[in-house]
Amino acid sequence: MIYLLEDDASIRKLVIYALESQGFEAEGFETPHLFWDAMKLRRPQLVLLDVMLPEEDGITVLKKIRNNDAILPVIMLTAKNTEFDRVEGLDAGADDYISKPFGIMELIARIRAVLRRSERGNESVDYNIGILRLIPDSHQVLVNGTEVQLTYKEYTLLQLLAENQDKVLTREVLLERIWGLGTERENRTLDVHIRTLRAKLMDAGNYIQTIRGVGYRLTGEEND
């Protein structure tokens, strides 16, 4: 089941029709209170979420979802297209971000990609890298035993690097796996997140190494 929270009736009907024609079970909601009523009855596989909504905006809805469900896939659908708006949505826990107007086949492809990533899931394995420790079951990050508070996307980025310790992950791979933005080579979202992540990790921040012109890797050794 895919839930769509979209107040524009024409878009809502078009997307629901397209999803059903592709074999998905889907249900649309005009307002957040109708969406929340449905969420009490059934957890969907994925949520499509507009930003500009009556009653409460989509970012607020997303934050409420994340407070109760850290892994439910959410794709934002919005007319807003500035980098700040994209980063705000992704930092709040969105798995992908599609700007209006969008092509239906692109939307379907993005949905399938997000569902594939979600189905792979994460192994319940703690990562101990030098003074850095990640605990996936509780989404905790510790540096020298002290807990560090990260945003949803910062944590997801760090865990992907930890899963591939000592391996170089290209910018394209990181952008695609974390934000679904692999083709947007000039996007600075990744650089901003790496910078803030290093700062929050304090003494372990230097474990994240820049491979100039390629990407990043996480190692238990500090940069020289």
C-alpha positions as CSV (number, residue, x, y, z in Angstrom):
1,M,0.0,0.0,0.0
2,I,1.2,3.5,-0.9
3,Y,-0.3,6.5,0.7
4,L,-0.4,9.9,-1.1
5,L,-1.1,13.1,0.9
6,E,-1.8,15.8,-1.7
7,D,-4.4,18.5,-1.5
8,D,-4.6,19.1,-5.3
9,A,-7.4,16.7,-6.4
10,S,-6.2,16.5,-10.1
11,I,-2.7,15.5,-9.1
12,R,-4.0,13.1,-6.4
13,K,-6.3,11.4,-8.9
14,L,-3.6,11.2,-11.6
15,V,-0.9,9.7,-9.3
16,I,-3.3,7.2,-7.7
17,Y,-4.5,6.1,-11.2
18,A,-0.8,5.7,-12.4
19,L,0.2,3.7,-9.3
20,E,-2.8,1.4,-9.6
21,S,-2.1,0.9,-13.4
22,Q,1.5,-0.2,-12.4
23,G,0.2,-2.8,-10.0
24,F,0.5,-0.8,-6.7
25,E,-2.2,-0.6,-4.1
26,A,-2.7,3.1,-3.4
27,E,-4.9,5.5,-1.5
28,G,-4.9,9.3,-1.6
29,F,-5.7,11.9,1.2
30,E,-6.6,15.5,0.8
31,T,-5.8,16.6,4.4
32,P,-3.3,15.5,7.1
33,H,-6.1,14.5,9.5
34,L,-7.5,12.0,7.0
35,F,-3.9,10.7,6.5
36,W,-3.3,10.3,10.2
37,D,-6.6,8.5,10.6
38,A,-5.5,6.0,7.9
39,M,-2.0,5.6,9.5
40,K,-3.7,4.4,12.7
41,L,-5.4,1.6,10.8
42,R,-2.6,0.5,8.4
43,R,1.1,1.1,7.9
44,P,1.9,1.7,4.2
45,Q,4.9,0.5,2.3
46,L,5.7,4.1,1.3
47,V,4.3,7.6,1.7
48,L,4.2,10.3,-1.1
49,L,4.0,13.6,0.7
50,D,3.3,17.1,-0.6
51,V,4.9,20.0,1.2
52,M,2.2,22.8,0.9
53,L,-0.8,21.4,2.7
54,P,-3.8,22.7,4.7
55,E,-3.8,22.1,8.5
56,E,0.0,21.4,8.7
57,D,2.8,21.5,6.2
58,G,4.5,18.4,4.8
59,I,7.7,18.9,6.7
60,T,5.8,18.9,10.0
61,V,4.0,15.7,8.9
62,L,7.3,14.1,7.9
63,K,8.9,14.9,11.3
64,K,5.9,13.3,13.0
65,I,6.3,10.2,10.9
66,R,9.9,10.0,11.8
67,N,9.2,10.4,15.5
68,N,7.2,7.2,15.3
69,D,8.8,5.3,12.4
70,A,12.5,5.7,11.5
71,I,12.4,3.5,8.4
72,L,9.1,4.1,6.6
73,P,10.0,5.3,3.1
74,V,8.8,8.8,2.3
75,I,9.1,10.7,-1.0
76,M,8.4,14.5,-1.0
77,L,6.4,15.9,-3.8
78,T,6.5,19.7,-4.0
79,A,6.6,22.8,-6.2
80,K,9.5,24.2,-4.1
81,N,12.8,23.6,-5.8
82,T,15.5,25.6,-4.1
83,E,18.5,23.8,-2.6
84,F,17.5,25.0,0.9
85,D,14.0,23.5,0.6
86,R,15.5,20.2,-0.7
87,V,18.0,20.0,2.1
88,E,15.3,20.8,4.7
89,G,13.1,18.0,3.5
90,L,15.9,15.5,3.2
91,D,17.3,16.4,6.6
92,A,13.9,15.9,8.1
93,G,14.0,12.3,7.0
94,A,12.7,12.2,3.4
95,D,14.1,9.3,1.3
96,D,13.7,11.2,-2.0
97,Y,12.5,14.6,-3.3
98,I,10.6,15.2,-6.6
99,S,9.8,18.7,-7.8
100,K,6.5,19.5,-9.6
101,P,5.8,19.2,-12.4
102,F,7.1,15.7,-12.6
103,G,6.8,12.9,-15.1
104,I,4.7,9.9,-14.0
105,M,7.2,7.4,-15.2
106,E,10.0,9.2,-13.4
107,L,7.8,9.1,-10.2
108,I,7.2,5.4,-10.6
109,A,10.9,4.7,-11.2
110,R,11.8,6.7,-8.0
111,I,9.2,4.8,-6.0
112,R,10.6,1.5,-7.1
113,A,14.2,2.6,-6.3
114,V,13.2,3.7,-2.8
115,L,11.3,0.5,-2.2
116,R,14.3,-1.6,-3.3
117,R,16.6,0.3,-0.9
118,S,14.0,-0.1,1.9
119,E,13.6,-3.9,1.3
120,R,17.3,-4.5,1.5
121,G,17.2,-3.1,5.0
122,N,20.1,-2.8,7.4
123,E,21.8,-5.6,9.2
124,S,21.6,-5.4,12.9
125,V,25.3,-5.0,13.4
126,D,27.1,-2.4,15.6
127,Y,30.0,-0.6,13.9
128,N,33.1,0.1,16.0
129,I,35.6,2.2,14.2
130,G,38.3,3.7,16.4
131,I,36.6,5.9,19.0
132,L,33.4,5.9,16.9
133,R,30.5,3.5,17.4
134,L,27.2,3.2,15.5
135,I,24.3,1.2,16.9
136,P,21.8,0.7,14.0
137,D,19.0,-0.8,16.2
138,S,18.7,2.4,18.2
139,H,20.2,4.8,15.6
140,Q,22.8,5.9,18.2
141,V,26.2,7.3,17.5
142,L,28.9,7.4,20.2
143,V,32.3,9.1,20.2
144,N,34.5,8.1,23.1
145,G,31.3,6.8,24.8
146,T,29.5,10.2,24.4
147,E,26.3,10.2,22.4
148,V,26.3,12.5,19.3
149,Q,23.0,13.9,18.0
150,L,22.7,13.6,14.2
151,T,19.9,14.4,11.8
152,Y,18.3,11.5,10.0
153,K,20.2,12.1,6.8
154,E,23.5,12.7,8.6
155,Y,23.1,9.3,10.4
156,T,22.1,7.6,7.1
157,L,25.2,9.0,5.4
158,L,27.5,8.0,8.3
159,Q,26.1,4.5,8.4
160,L,26.5,4.0,4.6
161,L,30.2,5.0,5.0
162,A,30.6,2.7,8.0
163,E,29.1,-0.2,6.1
164,N,31.8,0.3,3.5
165,Q,34.7,1.1,5.9
166,D,38.0,1.8,4.1
167,K,36.2,1.8,0.7
168,V,36.0,4.9,-1.4
169,L,32.3,5.8,-2.2
170,T,32.0,8.2,-5.2
171,R,29.9,11.3,-5.0
172,E,27.5,9.9,-7.4
173,V,27.0,6.8,-5.4
174,L,26.5,8.7,-2.1
175,L,24.1,11.2,-3.7
176,E,22.0,8.4,-5.3
177,R,22.0,6.1,-2.3
178,I,21.2,8.8,0.3
179,W,19.2,11.4,-1.7
180,G,18.4,10.0,-5.1
181,L,20.3,12.8,-6.7
182,G,23.1,10.9,-8.5
183,T,22.8,12.9,-11.7
184,E,23.0,16.3,-10.0
185,R,26.8,16.6,-10.0
186,E,26.8,20.3,-9.0
187,N,24.6,19.8,-6.0
188,R,26.3,20.9,-2.8
189,T,24.1,18.9,-0.4
190,L,26.7,16.2,0.1
191,D,29.5,18.6,0.9
192,V,27.3,20.5,3.4
193,H,26.4,17.2,5.2
194,I,30.0,16.0,5.2
195,R,31.2,19.2,6.8
196,T,28.5,19.3,9.5
197,L,29.0,15.6,10.1
198,R,32.7,16.0,10.7
199,A,32.1,18.9,13.1
200,K,29.5,16.9,15.1
201,L,31.8,13.8,15.4
202,M,34.5,15.9,17.0
203,D,37.7,13.8,17.4
204,A,36.2,11.2,15.1
205,G,35.4,13.7,12.4
206,N,38.8,13.2,10.7
207,Y,37.9,9.5,10.1
208,I,35.9,10.8,7.1
209,Q,38.5,11.3,4.4
210,T,38.1,13.3,1.2
211,I,39.3,11.5,-1.9
212,R,39.7,14.6,-4.2
213,G,37.8,14.4,-7.4
214,V,36.2,11.0,-6.4
215,G,34.3,11.0,-3.1
216,Y,34.7,10.0,0.5
217,R,35.6,7.1,2.7
218,L,35.4,6.3,6.4
219,T,38.5,4.9,8.1
220,G,39.6,4.3,11.7
221,E,42.7,6.4,11.2
222,E,42.8,10.2,11.3
223,N,43.9,12.2,8.3
224,D,47.6,13.2,8.3
